[in-house]
Amino acid sequence: MKRSLYHNLTKWKNSKERKPLILKGARQVGKTWLLTNFGNSEFSAVHYINFEKEKRFHSLFKESLDPDAIISTLEIMLVVKIDIYRDFLIFDEIQECPEALTSLKYFNEEIPTLAIGCAGSHMGMMLSLSSFPVGKVDFLTLYPFNFEEYLNAKRSDLIQFLNKSSKLERIPEAIHELLLEELKNYYIVGGMPEAVEIFIKKGGKGLETCEAVRSIHYKLIEGIQSDFAKHSGKWNAAHIARVWEDIPQQISRVNDKSVSRFQFKGVIPNKSKFSQFERPIDWLIKTGLAIPVYLIEQPAIPLKSRSRKNMVKLYLFDIGLMNTMAGIPYESILKQDYGSYKGYMAENYVAQELISEGVKELFFWQGKTSEIEFLLGVKDNIIPVEVKSGSRTRARSLEVYQKKYTPPVSIVISAKNVAKTGKQIYIPLYNSGKVSQISKNYY
């Protein structure tokens, strides 16, 4: 199955300033598969080391950080010849061997011709280590399959219509409805590669297929939860688990209103202040399991400087896992029409798509009685993005925001076909991943 990040890996490989690469991403999003597939396609040979499964390699890096000595010993241990000009060296689960992480600095300085790709599920937590090779590595982040990647794997013939929609070209209504149906499937399946693969293998429809997907979800959730105690270190694993489990429960309590800020009271016994939750929330964010959206009361560039960290919405990193954890029956998702769709599904999905598109941080605006789900900084301007789960696009909160701040353009994401009316652009839910691109092109 194709991943859009493959293009970024190719650019990295061909860059004259290439440094060792760290591929970040949550557990089981396909980091190892992507690096291996890329290496087999683009290099003469691939040499793979898994520091979690093969502890024997740890001592090598503890004894020496000299790249030449490391390569010489690796050749003996792997019984191979490593060509530093044509081969690809993969360090998987590199967080298990901090010395290997430190060695990347010296590989960058002394053997820059050797292409090294590293993967790890908790790399966000490693950035704070004093031994981290700051400035000596390149980064890319892999997310679960976004909707376009899912569609490319299941119905690649429909991609052309996503491209038309991105150009604000109205697509045939029958195709529009078909894309909405596929989006409904995506809400059930999500973007975890194993879930997408089983869904497609089983024909992409039917309750039996959905049950197989849910079975995969339960296994993935169990694996993620087992990581809390194993990898949280000095962080309180029980607190992390409680916050993680409460995110989908809080999201799914919403009816027609926007998702509320994360409520601290009642999640962890005897704790109700943000300061008591900051570390477990930070852990979930840095490991890629949660998506934060911070409150902005007075919009101004840069948005981050106006945000309030203690007032945050939390979404799950995968819509499929979110619905499974919230206990939403897949039958109800399949049977519902978009006019009655729960808004929280759309919001969680749009948050995923924006992050996957490359938006670094997400923010929302809240007035006295109004709320805008997302604010995007585009071309030194702030673009409000309102999310509607159905085809009714009357956006009262957006009207309030427009009168108060007069943005150059406003975005409404809904089940409606693409349209543009004055300074307001209507983007179909299935094209949420192109919001920033469309905003840049059409104002």
C-alpha positions as CSV (number, residue, x, y, z in Angstrom):
1,M,0.0,0.0,0.0
2,K,1.4,3.4,-1.0
3,R,2.2,6.0,1.6
4,S,2.4,9.7,0.6
5,L,5.5,10.1,2.8
6,Y,7.5,8.0,0.3
7,H,7.9,11.2,-1.8
8,N,9.5,13.0,1.2
9,L,11.8,10.0,1.7
10,T,13.0,10.3,-1.9
11,K,13.7,14.0,-1.4
12,W,15.6,13.2,1.7
13,K,17.7,10.6,-0.1
14,N,18.6,13.0,-2.9
15,S,19.4,16.0,-0.7
16,K,23.0,17.1,-0.7
17,E,22.6,18.1,3.0
18,R,21.2,14.8,4.0
19,K,21.6,13.8,7.6
20,P,20.6,10.6,9.4
21,L,16.8,10.4,9.4
22,I,14.5,9.8,12.3
23,L,11.1,8.7,11.3
24,K,8.7,9.6,14.1
25,G,5.2,8.3,14.6
26,A,2.8,6.5,16.9
27,R,3.0,2.7,17.5
28,Q,2.0,0.5,14.5
29,V,1.5,3.3,11.9
30,G,3.9,1.5,9.5
31,K,7.3,3.1,10.1
32,T,9.3,0.0,9.8
33,W,7.4,-1.2,6.7
34,L,7.9,2.1,5.0
35,L,11.6,2.4,5.7
36,T,12.2,-1.2,4.6
37,N,10.1,-0.9,1.5
38,F,11.8,2.4,0.6
39,G,15.3,0.9,1.2
40,N,14.6,-2.1,-1.0
41,S,13.4,0.1,-3.8
42,E,15.9,2.9,-3.7
43,F,19.2,1.4,-2.5
44,S,21.5,-1.4,-3.5
45,A,21.2,-3.2,-0.1
46,V,19.4,-2.7,3.2
47,H,20.9,-3.6,6.6
48,Y,18.4,-3.8,9.4
49,I,18.9,-3.7,13.1
50,N,16.1,-3.9,15.7
51,F,17.4,-2.7,19.1
52,E,14.3,-4.1,20.9
53,K,14.6,-7.6,19.6
54,E,18.3,-7.9,19.2
55,K,20.0,-6.8,22.5
56,R,23.3,-8.0,21.3
57,F,23.8,-4.8,19.3
58,H,23.6,-2.6,22.4
59,S,27.1,-3.4,23.7
60,L,28.6,-2.4,20.3
61,F,27.4,1.2,20.7
62,K,28.2,1.3,24.4
63,E,31.8,0.4,23.7
64,S,32.4,3.0,20.9
65,L,30.7,5.8,19.1
66,D,33.3,5.8,16.4
67,P,31.4,5.3,13.1
68,D,34.2,3.4,11.4
69,A,34.5,1.0,14.3
70,I,30.7,0.5,14.4
71,I,30.5,-0.2,10.7
72,S,33.4,-2.7,10.8
73,T,31.9,-4.6,13.7
74,L,28.4,-4.5,12.1
75,E,29.8,-6.1,9.0
76,I,31.2,-9.0,11.1
77,M,28.0,-9.4,13.2
78,L,25.7,-9.3,10.1
79,V,28.1,-11.1,7.8
80,V,27.8,-8.5,5.1
81,K,29.7,-5.7,3.4
82,I,28.2,-2.3,4.0
83,D,28.7,0.1,1.1
84,I,28.6,3.6,2.7
85,Y,27.8,5.2,-0.7
86,R,25.0,2.9,-2.0
87,D,23.5,1.0,1.0
88,F,20.7,1.9,3.5
89,L,21.2,1.2,7.2
90,I,18.0,0.9,9.3
91,F,18.1,1.4,13.1
92,D,14.6,0.2,14.3
93,E,13.3,0.9,17.8
94,I,16.3,3.1,18.3
95,Q,14.9,4.5,21.6
96,E,15.9,1.2,23.2
97,C,19.6,2.1,22.7
98,P,20.3,5.7,23.6
99,E,24.0,5.3,22.7
100,A,22.9,4.4,19.1
101,L,20.9,7.6,19.0
102,T,23.9,9.6,20.2
103,S,26.1,7.9,17.5
104,L,24.0,9.6,14.8
105,K,25.9,12.8,15.5
106,Y,29.2,11.2,14.6
107,F,27.8,9.4,11.5
108,N,26.6,12.8,10.3
109,E,30.0,14.4,10.8
110,E,32.3,11.6,9.8
111,I,30.4,9.3,7.3
112,P,27.7,11.6,5.8
113,T,27.6,9.5,2.6
114,L,25.9,6.6,4.5
115,A,22.1,6.8,4.4
116,I,20.7,5.9,7.9
117,G,17.0,5.7,8.6
118,C,15.8,5.3,12.2
119,A,12.4,4.5,13.6
120,G,10.9,4.5,17.1
121,S,7.5,4.7,18.6
122,H,8.5,7.1,21.4
123,M,11.0,9.4,19.8
124,G,9.1,12.5,20.9
125,M,10.1,11.6,24.5
126,M,13.8,11.2,23.5
127,L,14.1,14.8,22.2
128,S,14.6,16.0,25.8
129,L,17.6,13.8,26.5
130,S,20.9,15.6,26.9
131,S,22.5,13.0,24.6
132,F,20.1,13.7,21.7
133,P,22.0,14.7,18.5
134,V,20.4,18.1,18.1
135,G,21.0,19.6,14.7
136,K,22.6,16.4,13.4
137,V,19.5,14.5,12.2
138,D,16.6,15.0,9.9
139,F,13.0,14.3,10.9
140,L,9.9,13.1,9.2
141,T,6.6,12.0,10.9
142,L,4.4,9.2,9.7
143,Y,0.8,9.3,10.7
144,P,-2.0,6.7,10.2
145,F,-3.3,6.5,6.6
146,N,-5.2,9.7,5.9
147,F,-8.4,9.5,3.9
148,E,-6.6,10.1,0.5
149,E,-4.1,7.3,1.3
150,Y,-7.0,5.0,2.3
151,L,-8.9,5.8,-0.8
152,N,-5.8,5.2,-2.9
153,A,-5.5,1.7,-1.4
154,K,-9.2,0.9,-1.8
155,R,-10.6,3.0,-4.7
156,S,-7.7,4.7,-6.5
157,D,-10.1,5.6,-9.4
158,L,-11.7,8.2,-7.1
159,I,-8.5,10.1,-6.4
160,Q,-9.0,12.2,-9.6
161,F,-12.1,13.6,-8.1
162,L,-10.3,14.6,-4.9
163,N,-7.9,16.6,-7.1
164,K,-10.8,18.3,-8.9
165,S,-12.4,19.2,-5.6
166,S,-9.1,20.7,-4.4
167,K,-9.2,23.0,-7.4
168,L,-12.8,24.0,-6.4
169,E,-14.2,22.1,-9.4
170,R,-17.6,20.8,-8.5
171,I,-17.8,17.0,-9.0
172,P,-20.8,15.0,-10.1
173,E,-23.3,14.5,-7.3
174,A,-23.2,10.7,-7.7
175,I,-19.4,10.7,-7.2
176,H,-19.8,13.1,-4.3
177,E,-22.2,10.7,-2.6
178,L,-19.8,7.8,-3.3
179,L,-16.9,9.6,-1.6
180,L,-19.1,10.4,1.4
181,E,-19.9,6.7,1.7
182,E,-16.2,5.8,1.6
183,L,-15.6,8.4,4.2
184,K,-18.2,6.7,6.4
185,N,-16.2,3.4,5.9
186,Y,-13.0,5.3,6.9
187,Y,-14.7,6.5,10.1
188,I,-15.1,2.8,11.0
189,V,-11.7,1.5,9.7
190,G,-9.5,4.5,10.5
191,G,-5.9,4.6,9.2
192,M,-4.0,2.0,11.1
193,P,-2.3,0.0,8.3
194,E,-3.3,-3.4,9.7
195,A,-7.0,-2.4,9.9
196,V,-7.0,-0.9,6.4
197,E,-5.4,-4.0,5.0
198,I,-7.9,-6.4,6.5
199,F,-10.8,-4.2,5.5
200,I,-9.7,-4.2,1.8
201,K,-8.8,-7.9,1.8
202,K,-12.3,-8.8,3.1
203,G,-14.0,-6.8,0.3
204,G,-14.4,-3.5,2.0
205,K,-18.0,-3.9,3.1
206,G,-20.4,-5.9,5.3
207,L,-20.7,-6.5,9.1
208,E,-18.3,-9.4,9.1
209,T,-15.6,-7.2,7.6
210,C,-16.3,-4.5,10.2
211,E,-16.0,-7.1,13.0
212,A,-12.6,-8.2,11.7
213,V,-11.5,-4.5,11.7
214,R,-12.8,-4.1,15.3
215,S,-10.8,-7.2,16.3
216,I,-7.6,-5.5,14.9
217,H,-8.5,-2.3,16.8
218,Y,-8.8,-4.2,20.1
219,K,-5.4,-5.8,19.6
220,L,-3.8,-2.4,18.7
221,I,-5.4,-0.7,21.7
222,E,-4.1,-3.4,24.0
223,G,-0.6,-3.0,22.6
224,I,-0.7,0.7,23.1
225,Q,-1.9,0.3,26.6
226,S,0.9,-2.1,27.4
227,D,3.4,0.5,26.3
228,F,2.3,2.9,29.1
229,A,4.0,0.9,31.8
230,K,6.9,-0.2,29.6
231,H,7.9,3.1,28.2
232,S,6.6,5.8,30.5
233,G,9.7,5.7,32.7
234,K,9.4,8.3,35.5
235,W,6.0,9.3,34.2
236,N,3.0,7.8,36.0
237,A,1.7,5.1,33.7
238,A,-1.7,4.8,35.5
239,H,-2.3,8.5,35.0
240,I,-1.4,8.3,31.3
241,A,-3.8,5.4,30.9
242,R,-6.6,7.2,32.5
243,V,-6.2,10.3,30.3
244,W,-5.9,8.1,27.2
245,E,-9.0,6.1,28.0
246,D,-11.0,9.3,28.8
247,I,-10.3,11.1,25.6
248,P,-12.8,9.2,23.4
249,Q,-15.3,9.1,26.2
250,Q,-15.3,12.9,26.6
251,I,-15.3,13.4,22.8
252,S,-18.3,11.1,22.3
253,R,-20.5,12.9,24.9
254,V,-21.0,15.7,22.5
255,N,-24.2,15.9,20.5
256,D,-24.6,18.8,18.1
257,K,-22.2,21.2,19.7
258,S,-18.4,21.4,19.1
259,V,-16.2,19.1,21.1
260,S,-15.6,20.6,24.5
261,R,-12.3,21.4,26.2
262,F,-10.8,18.4,28.0
263,Q,-12.4,18.2,31.5
264,F,-9.9,17.2,34.2
265,K,-12.3,16.6,37.0
266,G,-13.1,12.9,37.6
267,V,-10.4,11.5,35.3
268,I,-7.8,10.9,38.0
269,P,-8.9,10.5,41.6
270,N,-8.3,13.7,43.7
271,K,-6.8,15.6,40.7
272,S,-8.6,18.4,38.9
273,K,-6.0,21.0,37.9
274,F,-4.2,21.3,34.6
275,S,-0.8,21.2,36.4
276,Q,-1.7,17.7,37.7
277,F,-2.5,16.5,34.1
278,E,0.2,18.3,32.2
279,R,2.7,15.4,32.2
280,P,0.4,12.6,31.1
281,I,-1.1,14.8,28.4
282,D,2.4,15.8,27.3
283,W,3.4,12.1,27.1
284,L,0.4,11.2,24.9
285,I,1.1,14.2,22.6
286,K,4.8,13.5,22.3
287,T,4.2,9.9,21.5
288,G,1.7,10.8,18.8
289,L,-1.3,9.2,20.5
290,A,-3.2,12.4,21.1
291,I,-3.8,15.6,19.0
292,P,-4.1,18.8,21.0
293,V,-6.1,21.9,19.9
294,Y,-5.4,25.0,22.0
295,L,-7.7,27.8,22.8
296,I,-7.3,31.2,21.2
297,E,-9.4,34.1,22.6
298,Q,-7.8,37.0,20.7
299,P,-6.6,35.7,17.2
300,A,-3.3,37.2,16.1
301,I,-0.1,36.0,14.3
302,P,1.7,34.0,15.6
303,L,-1.2,32.0,16.9
304,K,1.0,30.0,19.3
305,S,1.8,33.1,21.3
306,R,-1.9,33.7,21.9
307,S,-2.8,30.2,22.8
308,R,-3.7,28.9,26.3
309,K,-2.0,25.6,27.0
310,N,-4.2,24.8,30.0
311,M,-7.4,25.1,27.9
312,V,-7.1,22.3,25.3
313,K,-9.2,19.9,23.3
314,L,-7.8,16.5,22.9
315,Y,-8.5,14.2,19.9
316,L,-7.3,10.7,19.3
317,F,-4.7,10.1,16.6
318,D,-6.9,7.7,14.7
319,I,-10.7,8.0,14.1
320,G,-11.1,4.2,13.8
321,L,-9.5,3.5,17.2
322,M,-11.5,6.5,18.7
323,N,-14.9,5.0,17.7
324,T,-13.9,1.5,18.9
325,M,-12.7,2.9,22.3
326,A,-15.9,5.0,22.6
327,G,-17.9,1.9,21.9
328,I,-19.7,3.4,18.9
329,P,-21.4,0.4,17.1
330,Y,-20.2,0.2,13.5
331,E,-23.8,-0.7,12.5
332,S,-24.9,2.8,13.6
333,I,-22.1,4.5,11.6
334,L,-23.0,2.5,8.5
335,K,-26.8,3.2,8.8
336,Q,-26.6,6.9,9.6
337,D,-26.9,9.5,6.9
338,Y,-24.7,12.5,6.9
339,G,-27.5,14.9,7.9
340,S,-27.5,13.3,11.4
341,Y,-23.9,12.4,11.8
342,K,-22.4,13.2,15.1
343,G,-20.2,16.2,15.0
344,Y,-17.4,14.8,17.1
345,M,-16.5,12.2,14.5
346,A,-16.1,14.9,11.9
347,E,-14.0,17.1,14.2
348,N,-11.6,14.3,15.2
349,Y,-11.3,13.3,11.6
350,V,-10.6,16.9,10.4
351,A,-7.9,17.3,13.2
352,Q,-6.2,14.1,11.9
353,E,-6.3,15.3,8.3
354,L,-4.9,18.8,9.1
355,I,-2.0,17.2,11.1
356,S,-1.3,14.7,8.3
357,E,-1.3,17.6,5.8
358,G,1.5,19.2,7.7
359,V,-0.2,21.7,10.0
360,K,2.2,21.7,13.0
361,E,-0.2,22.9,15.7
362,L,-3.9,23.3,15.9
363,F,-6.0,26.1,17.6
364,F,-9.6,26.9,18.1
365,W,-11.4,30.1,18.9
366,Q,-14.1,30.7,21.5
367,G,-16.2,33.7,22.1
368,K,-19.0,34.2,24.7
369,T,-21.5,32.1,22.8
370,S,-19.6,31.1,19.6
371,E,-16.8,28.7,18.7
372,I,-14.7,28.1,15.6
373,E,-13.3,24.5,15.5
374,F,-10.0,25.4,13.9
375,L,-7.9,28.5,13.1
376,L,-5.1,28.2,10.5
377,G,-2.2,30.7,10.0
378,V,-2.0,31.1,6.2
379,K,0.1,33.9,4.5
380,D,0.3,36.0,7.7
381,N,-3.5,35.8,8.0
382,I,-5.8,33.7,10.2
383,I,-8.3,31.6,8.4
384,P,-11.3,30.3,10.4
385,V,-12.4,26.7,9.7
386,E,-15.8,25.6,10.8
387,V,-16.7,21.9,10.7
388,K,-20.2,20.7,10.0
389,S,-21.0,17.0,10.1
390,G,-23.9,17.2,7.7
391,S,-25.0,19.2,4.7
392,R,-26.5,22.1,6.6
393,T,-23.9,24.8,6.4
394,R,-25.4,27.7,8.2
395,A,-22.5,28.7,10.5
396,R,-23.7,31.2,13.1
397,S,-20.4,31.1,15.0
398,L,-18.6,31.8,11.8
399,E,-20.8,34.8,11.1
400,V,-19.9,36.2,14.6
401,Y,-16.2,35.6,13.9
402,Q,-16.4,37.2,10.4
403,K,-18.0,40.4,11.8
404,K,-15.5,40.7,14.5
405,Y,-12.3,39.9,12.7
406,T,-13.0,40.2,8.9
407,P,-10.8,37.3,7.7
408,P,-9.8,37.3,4.0
409,V,-11.5,34.0,3.5
410,S,-13.4,31.5,5.6
411,I,-13.7,27.8,5.3
412,V,-16.7,25.6,6.0
413,I,-16.0,21.8,5.9
414,S,-19.2,19.8,5.6
415,A,-21.0,17.1,3.6
416,K,-21.8,19.7,0.9
417,N,-20.2,19.6,-2.5
418,V,-17.4,22.1,-3.2
419,A,-18.5,25.7,-3.6
420,K,-17.3,29.3,-3.3
421,T,-19.5,32.2,-2.3
422,G,-17.8,35.5,-2.0
423,K,-15.1,35.0,0.7
424,Q,-16.5,31.7,1.9
425,I,-15.3,28.4,0.6
426,Y,-17.2,25.2,1.1
427,I,-15.0,22.1,1.2
428,P,-16.3,18.5,1.4
429,L,-15.4,16.5,4.5
430,Y,-13.5,14.0,2.3
431,N,-11.2,16.8,1.2
432,S,-10.3,18.2,4.6
433,G,-6.7,17.3,4.0
434,K,-6.4,20.0,1.4
435,V,-7.7,22.9,3.5
436,S,-4.3,24.7,3.8
437,Q,-3.5,24.3,0.2
438,I,-6.9,25.5,-0.9
439,S,-6.7,28.5,1.5
440,K,-3.4,29.5,0.0
441,N,-4.6,29.3,-3.6
442,Y,-8.0,31.0,-3.3
443,Y,-7.7,34.3,-1.5
